[in-house]
Amino acid sequence: MLLSILAVLAGFGLLIWGADRFVMGAAALARNLGVSTLLIGLTIVGFGTSAPEMLVAATASLDGSPVLAVGNALGSNIANIGLILGITALVAPLTLHSQSLRREYPLLLAATLLASALLLDGEISRSDGFILLIGLVVTLLLVIRIGLARGPVDPLGAEIAAEIPSQMPTAVAIGWFALGLAVLLGGSKLLVWGAVDIALDLGVSELIIGLTIVAIGTSLPELAASVASALKGEDDIAIGNVIGSNLYNLLGVLCLPGLLAPTAVDDSLLTRDLPMMLGLTLALPLLALLGKNRLGRWAGLLLTLSFAAYLGWVGLDAAG
């Protein structure tokens, strides 16, 4: 099992490094081609932070472990709100400024309800995958329209502009983009191999591994990005990372096992994981409303404790 653990740790490291270089190269390339910073943030940055989950989901599905991919998608969303936003708000309370983010949250809620409804029959089918893929395309168009409607006055645009390399030649940007993608592919392959082997050695389901070890590991880029943004006062990026990543996870990640390897899902997914994901998604605006458009440390503590309780719940189910 030691070799499997090392493979998982190495896979996480490669995914984090590769995602960062992938986003840096893609964002710089888009900027050099004249794409607005706000549009880059709404599409490329959001996609890049979910790139580890997407690559892991595709690799797991093609390698015959689609349940791990499903667990990764749902577990990452739970981790993003409970763990990532929870820790970020504990480190530096978050204030919501951007109208774009307020308008994008209903899209996240709609995607959460859609994914939940599709999974209620106990499987992720190929038709489910197509529906989620169509939802991804529609959501991207709506997100772009919302962002562009706000124009350059939106605080999110200014925050994103500060994060994109301004003096990177196009050839260098393409090189970083290609290298980042290659490292992501290698890291995802290594991670899936190690995770499946650990599940076999421990005698637990691949769903449990996907919901916990893999989900937390692939959410580490969001944690690093959100905490760093919050410490720099870029609250909209910190919150936008989570909203955007969760949208991509539900529509862009969850569609992959459906399209590539349709499979049945465990009943616990319907009674434990879906309700937890939906509950945290609903709690996010409620906490912000109670804090007057602010996620304070008390809200961060509540989210973090909720995530810890969820891990305990999963652990008890795995043990018994």
N, C-alpha and C positions, 0 to 999 in steps of 0.2 A: 504493500500500500504506500510505502514511502515514495516510490517512484511516481505513483499516481498523484500524490499530494504535491510533489515538486513540479509535475506537469501542469497541475491546476494553477499553482502560484506563478509559474513561468508564463502560462497562458494569460493570466490576469495582467501581468506586467507588460506583455507584448500588446494586449488589447488597449491598455491605457496609453502607452506610448504611441502606438499606431493611430489611435483615434485622434490624439492631439495633433500629430503631424498631418493626418488626413484633413482635419478641419482647417489647420493653418494654411496648407497648400491650396485647398479648394476655395477658402475665403479670399486669399490673396489673388488667386487666379480670377475669381469672379470680380473682384474690385478692379483689377487691371483691365477687365473687359467692359467696365463701365456699369456694373450692377450696383444698385444703391445699397448702402450699408444696412438699412433696415430690412430690405429684402433678403440680403445675405443672412442676417440673423434669424429671420423667420423660417428660412429653408435650410441652408447649408449647415449652420451651427446646430439647429435642432436635429437634423439628420445625423450629423457627426457624433453628437452625444449618444445617439441610439445605435450607432454603427456596431458597437460590440454586441449588443443584443441581436441585431439583425444577422450578423455573421454567425454567431453562435446558433441562432435558430435555424438558419439555412444548413449549417454543417450538421447539427444534431438530426434534423429531418432527413437529410440525404444519407446519414450514417445509420438510420434505423432507430433513432431515439426521439421521435416527435413529441412525446410526452414531456421530455426535458425542455424542449423548446416552448411548449405551452406554459410550463411552470416558470420558465425564465421570464416570459412576457408579463404574466400576472405578478410574479414575485418582485420584478423590477419596479412595477408601478406602486406596489405596496411599500417597497423600500424607498422609493423616491420621495413619497409624501411623508411616511412615518419616520424614516431614518434621515434622509438627506435634508429635507426641509426642517425636520425637528432639530437636528444638530446645528444647521445653519442659523436658525432663529435663536438657539441657545448662545451661539457665538456672537451674533450681531443681529438684533431684532430687525425685521424686514418691513419696509413701508411700500405699499403698492401705489405707483404713480401712473403707469402707462395704461391708457385707454385700450390699447391693442390687447394687453393681457386680460383685461376685464371682459373683452369681447371674445377672446379665445377660450376662456374657461367653459362657456356653454358648449363649445365644440368638444372639449374633453369629456364633459358630462354625457353628451350625446353618444360619443364613441364608447364610453364605459357601458352605457345602457345597451347599445347595439351589440357589443361583444358579449355581454352577459346574456342577452336574449338568444344569441346564436349558440352559446354553450349549454343552454338549459336542456337540450335534448341529449346531453351526455356525450357529445362527440364534436370534433372539429372536422367538418367535411370539406370537400373541394368547393362546393357551392358557397360554404361559409367563407372560405379563403377568397373567392372572387368578390363576394360582397364587401369584405373588409378592404380588399385592394381598391375597389371602386370608391369606398369611403375615404381611403387615403388620398386618392386623386382629388376628389371633391373637397376634402378638408384643406389640402394644399392650396387649391385655388381660392378658397374662402379666406384662409390665413393671409395669403398674398394680397387679396382685395382689401381686407381689414387693415393691414399694415400700410398699404399705399394710400388708403383713404385718409389716414392720419397725417401723412406727409412727414417732412423733416422735423416738425415741431415735437414729435413724440419723443419723450426722454429715452425710450429704448434705443432709438436710432443713434443718439449721441453716445450712449454707453457702448453699443456694439462697435461704433467707429473707432473708439479708443482701443479696442481689443484686436483689431485686424491689422496685420503687418502692412505698413504703408509704403515701404521701400523694398519690396521683394520682386525681382525680375520675373517675368512670366515663365521662363525656362526653369528657374529655381522652384517656382510655385508648382509647376507640373511635376518636377522631380519629387518634391515632398508629398504631393498628392498620391503619386504612384507608389512610393515607398511606404507611405502610411497604409494604403490599401493592401499591399502585399503582406505587411506585418500583421494587419488585422486578420487576414485569411489564415496565416500561420498560427497566430495566437488562438483563434477560435477552434482550429483543428486540435491543437494541443489541449486546450481546456476541455473540450467535449470528451476526448479520449480519457483524460484523467478523471473527469466527473463521473462518467459511466462506470469506470473501473472502481471508483470509491463506492458508488451505489451497490455494485455487486459484492464488494468485500464486506460492507456494513449490513447487507441484507435489507436495505430500504429501497423504496421506489425511486425511479428517476425523477418523478414529479417532485418529491421532497427535496432532492438535490437541486433541481432547477429552481424551486421556490426559495431556497435558502442560500447555499454556497454560491451557486452560479449567479443568482439574482443580485445578491449583495456585491459580489465581485464585479459584475458588469455595470453596476451602478456607481462604482468608485469614481469614474470620470465626472459624473454629475455632482458628487460630493465635493471633489476638489474644485470644480468650476464654480459651484454655488457658494462655497465658503470664501473662496478667493474674491468673488464678485461682491459678496456682502461686506467683506472687510474693506473693500475699496469704495463702498457706498453705492455700488451698482446693483441696487435691490431688484430692479426690474429684470436684469439678466439672471440673477439668482433664482427668482420665481419662474421666469420664462423658461429657464433650462428644464425645470421639472414639468411644467405644463406641456412644453413641446416634446420632451422625451416621452412622457406618458401617452401623448397622442400617437407618436410614432410606434411605441410599443404595442398599443392595442390594434392599430390599423396596419402598420408596416411589418411588425414582427410576428404578431399572432396569425397573420394571413399565410405565413410561410409554411408552417406545418400542415395547414389545410390544403395549400396548393401542391406541396411536394410530397407529403405523406399523411393523408387523412387518417385520423385515429380516434378511438374512444378515449374519454377522460374519466378519471376516478371520481366517485361520488363526493369525496371530500372536497374536491374543487368547487362543487356547487354549494356545499353546506358551510365551508370554512373560508376558502380563498376569495371567491367572488364576493360574498358579503363584506369581507374585510376591505377589499379593494374599493367597493362601492361606498362603504362607510367612510373611509378616509377621503375619498374624492368629494363626498358631500360635506365632510367636516371642514375642508379647506376654506371655502367662502364663509362658512359660519364663524370660524375662528377669526378670519379677517374682519368680518362685520362686527363681531363683539369687541375687537381691538381697534375699531374705527380705521379700517384700511391698513392695519398694522398687525404683523405676526410677532408678538412679543415673546419674551423668554418663557412665560407661563404656557403659551401655546406651543412653543418648541418642546418644552418638557412633556406636555400632554401627548404630543405626537410621538416623541421618542419612547415614552412609556407604553403607548399603544403598540408600537412596533415590537418592543421587547416582550409584551404579553402575547403578541401573535407568534413570535418565535417559540415561546414556551408552549403555546397551543400546538404548533406543528411538531415540536419535539415530543410532546406527550402522545400525539397520534402515532408518530413514528415508533415510539417505544412500546405502544400497547395495542 
